[in-house]
Amino acid sequence: MFAAAAITSAAHLTSMTMPVALADTCPDIHVVYARGTDTVPPVDPVGQALVNALSAQAPGKSLSVYGINYPANLDLAGGTTTGATDGWVHVQNLVAACPNTRLVLSGYSQGADIIDLLTTTAGTAFGTPTPMPDAVASHVAAVVVFGNPSRKLGGGPLTTRSVLYGSKAMDYCLVGDPICSNGMDLAAHGQYVTAGVVNQAAQFAASRLAPATN
C-alpha cells in the first residue's frame, strides 16, 4: 500500500491513492522525490520547483509525486537506508500497479544519496547499497539529482556509476558546492533553483518521457 502526496500548486498534477486497480487511474508521470536534510515533507523547495517545471514541460500529462518517507535528519547512514527502503517498496508497487506510468526519480542533498542507493550498487556516500531490481529500469524515464554527496564521496557522478540508469541520469553539482565537490562555497548548495539548474533538469526529464525500454 502506498500513497502519493499531491502538490496542488503544480498544473496538471493529480494525487494517487492505493491500491490502483485500473490503468485509467494511473498518472502519465510519477515523480519519486527524496527531500534534503531538515526540510518539511513531502518535498522540499527544490522538489516543488522540479514538479512545477516538469508539469509545465509536459502539458496535457497527468502528474503525481511521492515524497520518500525518511527522517531527513543528521543520522545520515540510518536515514538514507530508511529512505532507500521506502523508495524501493514504493517504486516496485507503483510499477506493478501502473506499468504504463513513466517515473522520474529525484533527490536533493541527502535525498540525492537515497536515489543513488536505489540506482547504483557501489560508491554511495551513506548506507548500504540497495539497488532496485533490473526490471524496474525500463519504467524510469529519468533520474535527476542535485548536490549529491555520493558524487564527492563515492567516486564521481551517478551518471558514470550506474549501469542501468547512468544514460538516463543527470547529476547536478554547482561550482563550489562542498556537499558534492571539493568546493568551499556552502551558499552554492542552496542555489539549485535560483541558478536555473532545476529547470534544466525538468527539461531533461521531459525530453525522456516518451515510452522507452532503456
C-alpha positions in Angstrom: 0.0 0.0 0.0 1.2 3.5 -0.8 0.0 7.0 -1.4 1.4 9.8 -3.5 1.3 13.2 -1.9 -0.4 15.8 -4.1 1.5 19.1 -4.8 -1.6 21.2 -5.6 0.3 24.3 -7.0 1.6 22.4 -10.0 -0.5 22.4 -13.1 -2.0 19.1 -14.3 -0.9 17.4 -11.0 -3.0 14.7 -9.6 -2.8 12.7 -6.4 -2.9 8.9 -6.3 -4.4 6.6 -3.7 -3.6 2.9 -3.5 -4.4 0.3 -4.3 -4.6 1.1 -8.0 -6.8 -1.3 -9.8 -7.4 0.3 -13.2 -4.9 1.7 -15.7 -7.0 4.9 -16.2 -6.4 5.8 -12.5 -2.7 5.9 -13.0 -0.8 9.1 -13.8 1.2 9.6 -17.0 4.1 10.8 -15.0 5.1 9.9 -11.4 7.9 11.8 -9.6 9.6 9.9 -6.7 11.4 12.5 -4.7 13.7 12.4 -1.7 14.0 15.8 0.2 17.1 17.3 1.7 18.1 17.4 5.4 15.9 19.2 7.8 13.2 20.0 5.3 9.5 19.5 5.7 7.9 16.5 4.0 6.7 15.5 1.5 9.0 17.6 -0.8 11.4 20.5 -0.2 11.6 23.7 -2.3 13.9 22.0 -4.9 11.4 19.2 -5.3 8.5 21.6 -5.6 10.3 23.6 -8.2 11.1 20.4 -10.2 7.5 19.2 -10.1 6.2 22.6 -11.2 8.7 22.9 -14.0 8.2 19.4 -15.2 4.4 19.8 -15.2 4.9 22.9 -17.4 7.1 21.0 -19.7 4.6 18.2 -20.2 1.2 19.9 -20.9 -1.7 17.6 -21.1 0.0 14.9 -19.0 -1.3 13.9 -15.6 1.5 14.0 -12.9 1.7 12.9 -9.3 4.5 13.0 -6.8 5.6 10.8 -3.9 7.8 12.2 -1.2 10.1 9.4 0.1 9.3 8.8 3.8 12.5 9.1 5.9 13.7 11.2 8.8 15.9 13.6 6.8 18.0 14.4 9.9 21.7 14.1 10.7 21.6 10.4 11.1 22.9 10.1 7.5 23.6 6.4 7.3 20.4 5.3 9.1 18.3 7.9 7.3 19.4 7.2 3.8 19.0 3.4 4.4 15.4 4.0 5.7 14.7 6.3 2.7 16.1 3.8 0.2 13.9 1.0 1.6 10.8 3.2 1.4 11.6 4.3 -2.1 12.4 0.7 -3.1 9.0 -0.5 -2.0 7.1 2.4 -3.4 8.6 2.2 -6.8 8.0 -1.5 -7.2 4.4 -1.2 -6.0 3.9 1.7 -8.5 5.4 -0.3 -11.4 3.2 -3.3 -10.6 0.0 -1.2 -10.3 0.7 1.3 -13.1 3.1 -0.3 -15.7 2.5 2.4 -18.3 3.4 5.3 -15.9 6.7 6.9 -16.6 8.8 7.5 -13.5 11.2 10.3 -12.7 13.5 9.7 -9.7 14.9 12.8 -8.0 16.5 14.0 -4.8 18.4 16.9 -3.2 21.4 16.7 -0.9 20.9 13.8 1.5 17.9 12.9 -0.6 20.1 12.6 -3.7 22.1 9.9 -1.9 18.9 7.9 -1.4 18.3 8.0 -5.2 22.0 7.0 -5.6 21.3 4.0 -3.3 18.4 2.9 -5.4 20.1 3.2 -8.7 23.8 2.1 -8.2 25.5 -0.8 -6.5 28.7 0.9 -5.5 30.2 4.2 -4.3 27.3 5.6 -2.3 28.2 8.0 0.5 26.0 6.7 3.2 24.1 3.5 4.0 24.1 0.1 2.4 23.6 -0.1 -1.4 20.1 -1.4 -2.1 19.6 -1.1 -5.9 16.1 -1.8 -7.4 15.5 -4.9 -9.5 16.8 -4.6 -13.1 13.2 -4.8 -14.5 12.3 -1.5 -12.9 14.7 0.4 -15.0 12.6 0.3 -18.2 9.8 2.2 -16.3 12.1 5.0 -15.2 12.3 7.8 -17.8 14.9 9.9 -16.0 16.9 10.3 -12.8 17.9 13.9 -11.7 19.8 14.6 -8.5 21.1 17.8 -7.0 24.0 18.3 -4.6 24.6 14.6 -4.4 27.1 13.6 -1.6 28.0 10.4 -3.4 29.4 12.4 -6.3 32.1 13.6 -3.9 32.5 10.7 -1.5 31.6 7.8 -3.8 33.8 8.3 -6.7 32.1 10.5 -9.3 28.6 11.3 -10.6 25.8 8.8 -10.7 25.9 9.0 -14.5 29.2 7.1 -14.5 28.5 4.7 -11.7 25.1 3.3 -12.7 24.9 0.7 -15.4 21.1 0.8 -15.8 20.4 4.4 -15.0 23.5 6.3 -16.0 22.4 7.0 -19.5 19.1 8.5 -18.4 20.5 10.5 -15.4 21.8 14.0 -14.7 23.8 14.5 -11.5 24.0 18.3 -10.9 26.7 19.9 -8.7 27.0 23.6 -8.7 30.6 25.0 -8.8 31.8 25.5 -5.2 29.2 23.3 -3.6 31.1 21.5 -0.8 28.5 18.7 -0.4 29.1 17.3 -3.9 32.5 18.6 -4.7 35.7 19.9 -3.1 34.4 23.4 -3.2 34.1 25.7 -0.2 31.0 27.8 -1.1 28.3 26.5 1.2 25.9 29.0 -0.2 26.1 27.3 -3.6 24.4 24.2 -2.1 21.2 26.3 -1.7 21.1 27.8 -5.2 19.9 25.0 -7.5 16.6 26.6 -8.0 17.8 30.2 -8.5 20.7 29.1 -10.7 18.2 27.6 -13.2 19.5 24.1 -12.7 16.1 22.7 -11.6 14.6 24.0 -14.8 17.3 22.3 -16.8 16.6 19.1 -15.0 12.9 19.3 -15.8 13.7 19.9 -19.5 15.9 16.9 -19.5 13.3 14.7 -17.8 10.5 15.9 -20.1 12.6 15.0 -23.1 12.7 11.4 -22.0 9.1 10.9 -21.1 8.0 9.0 -24.2 7.6 5.3 -23.6 11.0 3.6 -23.8 12.9 0.4 -22.8 16.2 1.9 -21.7 
